């Protein structure tokens, strides 16, 4: 049985938790309620509601925006596959120290510096309009394909650096131990280093994936009729911004759960490090 002192401590913690919950609830009600009151009582609230939150018009345009949103998801799917392959190759090339791979390391560094330094919108213009201008028969003229290529080459540079940081975070003793057991360089990287590195970089990779979900709408500048572009077409027809709100809600339905998953994975990683005495 717990002692009287321990029982008193538990009772004190319970009272403090209840007090924190009460204060948090009251402050949230005051702040959020105050914002809501200011919005609802503003002189232009009725016009604002009709322009941005017309439910009848939202139901009317939802099927069309969903069709465009499917294009976004298809681009994200293929971009993710390309990014995973290219970024892994770049990270492996940058972390190798073999003399024969020196020119490949130089090319990898140049690739990463180039596409990390150019805004994604400019990359879309350069690839979307530049590649077809070359007149090469094997380059597809489809703007969705060109947009997928532009997004993939840009995000591959960012993800490669994330993976490389994970590889470099693995202590050199892990490599030495693997080599002492008779594993080769490739086996050490595959079975010892990469599993640890990828576990450590899961949270930043999920953050990059959330950013990818949002940035895929930029392919609309190439003429791809995806979710945001479809919303813009409806807006041009009616001068009503409700379609943009509908598109934003569709993106939020995907990004908010992924953000919460990222927070949970990060919290578990921190707890695991604290348990191991590494934090």
C-alpha positions as CSV (number, residue, x, y, z in Angstrom):
1,X,0.0,0.0,0.0
2,X,1.3,3.5,-0.8
3,X,2.3,5.6,2.1
4,X,0.3,8.7,3.3
5,X,3.0,10.9,1.7
6,X,2.6,9.2,-1.7
7,X,-1.2,9.5,-1.5
8,X,-0.9,13.2,-0.7
9,X,1.4,13.6,-3.7
10,X,-1.1,11.8,-6.0
11,X,-3.9,14.0,-4.7
12,X,-1.8,17.1,-5.3
13,X,-1.0,16.0,-8.8
14,X,-4.7,15.3,-9.5
15,X,-5.7,18.8,-8.2
16,X,-2.9,20.4,-10.3
17,X,-4.0,18.5,-13.4
18,X,-7.6,19.5,-12.9
19,X,-6.6,23.1,-12.4
20,X,-4.5,23.1,-15.6
21,X,-7.4,21.6,-17.6
22,X,-9.8,24.2,-16.2
23,X,-7.5,27.1,-17.0
24,X,-6.8,25.7,-20.5
25,X,-10.5,25.3,-21.2
26,X,-11.4,28.8,-20.0
27,X,-8.6,30.5,-21.9
28,X,-9.5,28.6,-25.1
29,X,-13.2,29.5,-24.8
30,X,-12.3,33.2,-24.2
31,X,-9.8,33.5,-27.1
32,X,-11.7,31.4,-29.7
33,X,-15.0,32.8,-28.6
34,X,-13.7,36.3,-28.9
35,X,-12.4,35.7,-32.4
36,X,-15.8,34.2,-33.4
37,X,-17.7,37.1,-31.9
38,X,-15.5,39.6,-33.8
39,X,-16.0,37.8,-37.1
40,X,-19.8,37.3,-36.7
41,X,-20.5,40.8,-35.6
42,X,-18.3,42.5,-38.3
43,X,-20.2,44.6,-40.8
44,X,-19.3,42.5,-43.8
45,X,-19.9,39.1,-42.2
46,X,-22.9,38.3,-44.4
47,X,-21.1,39.1,-47.6
48,X,-18.0,37.2,-46.4
49,X,-20.1,34.1,-45.6
50,X,-21.8,34.2,-49.0
51,X,-18.5,34.6,-50.8
52,X,-16.4,32.0,-49.0
53,X,-18.8,29.7,-47.2
54,X,-21.8,29.1,-49.6
55,X,-22.8,25.6,-48.6
56,X,-25.1,25.1,-51.5
57,X,-22.4,26.1,-54.0
58,X,-19.9,24.0,-52.2
59,X,-22.1,20.9,-52.7
60,X,-22.4,21.8,-56.3
61,X,-18.7,22.1,-57.1
62,X,-17.5,19.3,-54.8
63,X,-17.7,16.5,-57.4
64,X,-15.6,18.5,-59.9
65,X,-13.0,19.4,-57.4
66,X,-12.8,15.8,-56.2
67,X,-12.0,14.8,-59.8
68,X,-9.2,17.3,-59.9
69,X,-8.0,16.2,-56.5
70,X,-7.6,12.7,-57.8
71,X,-5.0,14.1,-60.2
72,X,-3.1,15.6,-57.2
73,X,-3.1,12.2,-55.5
74,X,-1.8,10.4,-58.7
75,X,1.0,12.9,-59.0
76,X,1.9,12.5,-55.3
77,X,1.9,8.7,-55.7
78,X,4.3,8.6,-58.6
79,X,6.4,11.5,-57.3
80,X,6.9,9.7,-54.0
81,X,8.2,6.6,-55.7
82,X,10.6,8.6,-57.8
83,X,11.7,10.7,-54.8
84,X,12.4,7.6,-52.7
85,X,14.6,6.0,-55.3
86,X,16.5,9.1,-56.4
87,X,17.0,10.5,-52.9
88,X,18.3,7.1,-51.6
89,X,20.8,6.9,-54.5
90,X,22.0,10.5,-53.9
91,X,22.4,9.9,-50.2
92,X,24.4,6.7,-50.7
93,X,26.6,8.4,-53.3
94,X,27.3,11.3,-51.0
95,X,28.2,9.2,-48.0
96,X,30.5,6.8,-49.8
97,X,34.2,7.4,-49.6
98,X,35.5,5.2,-52.4
99,X,37.9,7.0,-54.6
100,X,36.3,5.7,-57.8
101,X,33.0,7.4,-56.9
102,X,34.5,10.9,-56.6
103,X,32.9,12.2,-59.9
104,X,29.6,10.8,-58.8
105,X,29.9,12.6,-55.5
106,X,30.6,15.8,-57.3
107,X,27.6,15.4,-59.5
108,X,25.4,14.5,-56.5
109,X,26.5,17.6,-54.6
110,X,25.9,19.8,-57.7
111,X,22.4,18.2,-58.2
112,X,21.4,18.8,-54.6
113,X,22.8,22.4,-54.4
114,X,21.1,23.2,-57.7
115,X,17.6,22.0,-56.9
116,X,17.6,23.1,-53.3
117,X,18.6,26.6,-54.4
118,X,15.9,27.1,-57.1
119,X,12.3,27.7,-56.1
120,X,10.0,24.9,-57.0
121,X,7.8,27.2,-59.1
122,X,10.8,28.1,-61.3
123,X,11.8,24.4,-61.7
124,X,8.2,23.8,-62.9
125,X,8.6,26.5,-65.5
126,X,12.0,25.3,-66.6
127,X,11.1,21.7,-66.9
128,X,7.5,22.1,-68.0
129,X,8.3,24.5,-70.8
130,X,12.0,23.8,-71.3
131,X,12.0,20.1,-71.9
132,X,9.3,20.1,-74.6
133,X,11.2,22.9,-76.4
134,X,14.2,20.5,-76.9
135,X,12.0,18.5,-79.4
136,X,13.2,15.2,-78.1
137,X,10.8,12.4,-79.1
138,X,11.1,10.5,-75.8
139,X,10.1,13.5,-73.7
140,X,6.3,13.3,-73.1
141,X,4.4,16.5,-73.8
142,X,1.9,15.7,-71.0
143,X,2.0,18.6,-68.5
144,X,1.1,16.3,-65.6
145,X,4.1,14.1,-66.4
146,X,6.4,17.1,-66.7
147,X,5.0,18.5,-63.4
148,X,5.7,15.1,-61.7
149,X,9.3,15.2,-63.0
150,X,9.8,18.8,-61.7
151,X,8.4,18.0,-58.3
152,X,10.4,14.8,-58.0
153,X,13.8,16.3,-58.9
154,X,13.2,19.2,-56.4
155,X,12.1,17.1,-53.5
156,X,14.7,14.4,-54.2
157,X,17.4,17.0,-53.3
158,X,15.7,17.8,-50.0
159,X,15.0,14.2,-49.0
160,X,18.5,13.1,-50.0
161,X,20.0,15.4,-47.4
162,X,17.5,14.1,-44.7
163,X,18.6,10.5,-45.4
164,X,22.2,11.5,-45.5
165,X,21.9,13.1,-42.1
166,X,20.4,9.9,-40.8
167,X,23.2,7.9,-42.2
168,X,25.8,10.2,-40.7
169,X,24.1,10.1,-37.3
170,X,24.8,6.4,-36.9
171,X,27.9,6.0,-34.7
172,X,31.0,4.8,-36.4
173,X,31.3,2.0,-33.9
174,X,28.3,0.4,-35.6
175,X,30.2,0.1,-38.8
176,X,33.3,-1.2,-37.1
177,X,31.3,-3.8,-35.2
178,X,29.7,-5.0,-38.5
179,X,33.0,-5.2,-40.3
180,X,34.5,-7.1,-37.4
181,X,31.7,-9.7,-37.9
182,X,32.8,-10.2,-41.5
183,X,30.2,-8.0,-43.3
184,X,31.3,-6.1,-46.4
185,X,30.7,-2.4,-47.0
186,X,27.5,-3.0,-48.9
187,X,26.2,-5.5,-46.3
188,X,27.1,-3.1,-43.4
189,X,25.2,-0.3,-45.1
190,X,22.2,-2.5,-45.9
191,X,21.8,-4.4,-42.7
192,X,23.3,-2.2,-40.0
193,X,23.4,1.5,-41.0
194,X,20.3,2.1,-43.1
195,X,17.8,0.5,-40.8
196,X,19.0,2.7,-37.9
197,X,19.3,5.8,-40.1
198,X,15.8,5.5,-41.6
199,X,14.2,5.0,-38.2
200,X,15.8,8.2,-37.1
201,X,14.6,10.3,-40.0
202,X,11.0,9.2,-40.2
203,X,9.6,12.4,-38.6
204,X,11.4,14.8,-41.0
205,X,10.5,12.5,-43.9
206,X,6.8,12.7,-42.9
207,X,7.1,16.5,-42.8
208,X,8.5,16.5,-46.3
209,X,5.6,14.3,-47.4
210,X,3.1,16.8,-46.0
211,X,4.9,19.6,-47.8
212,X,4.7,17.5,-51.0
213,X,1.0,17.1,-50.7
214,X,0.6,20.8,-50.6
215,X,3.1,21.8,-53.2
216,X,1.7,19.4,-55.8
217,X,-1.0,22.0,-56.5
218,X,1.7,24.2,-58.1
219,X,1.6,21.9,-61.2
220,X,-1.5,23.9,-62.2
221,X,0.9,26.6,-63.6
222,X,1.6,24.1,-66.4
223,X,-2.1,23.8,-67.3
224,X,-2.8,20.6,-65.3
225,X,-6.5,20.7,-64.2
226,X,-6.0,19.4,-60.7
227,X,-7.9,20.3,-57.5
228,X,-6.8,23.9,-57.1
229,X,-7.0,24.6,-60.8
230,X,-10.5,23.2,-60.9
231,X,-11.5,25.5,-58.0
232,X,-10.1,28.4,-59.9
233,X,-12.2,27.6,-62.9
234,X,-15.3,27.6,-60.8
235,X,-14.3,30.8,-59.2
236,X,-13.8,32.5,-62.6
237,X,-17.3,31.4,-63.5
238,X,-19.1,32.6,-60.4
239,X,-16.8,35.1,-58.7
240,X,-17.3,33.1,-55.6
241,X,-14.3,31.8,-53.5
242,X,-16.1,28.9,-52.0
243,X,-14.5,26.4,-54.4
244,X,-11.1,27.4,-53.0
245,X,-12.3,26.7,-49.5
246,X,-13.6,23.3,-50.6
247,X,-10.1,22.5,-52.1
248,X,-8.4,23.7,-48.9
249,X,-10.7,21.4,-46.8
250,X,-9.8,18.4,-49.0
251,X,-6.1,19.1,-48.5
252,X,-6.6,19.5,-44.7
253,X,-8.4,16.1,-44.6
254,X,-5.1,14.5,-45.7
255,X,-2.5,16.8,-44.1
256,X,-3.9,17.1,-40.6
257,X,-3.9,13.3,-39.8
258,X,-0.4,13.1,-41.3
259,X,0.8,16.0,-39.1
260,X,-0.6,14.3,-36.0
261,X,1.1,11.0,-37.0
262,X,4.3,12.9,-37.4
263,X,4.0,14.4,-33.9
264,X,3.3,10.9,-32.4
265,X,6.2,9.3,-34.2
266,X,8.5,12.1,-33.0
267,X,7.3,11.8,-29.4
268,X,7.9,8.1,-29.5
269,X,11.4,8.6,-30.9
270,X,12.2,11.1,-28.1
271,X,10.8,8.8,-25.5
272,X,12.9,5.9,-26.9
273,X,16.0,8.0,-26.8
274,X,15.4,9.2,-23.3
275,X,14.9,5.6,-22.2
276,X,18.2,4.7,-23.8
277,X,19.9,7.6,-22.2
278,X,20.8,9.2,-25.5
279,X,18.8,12.4,-25.2
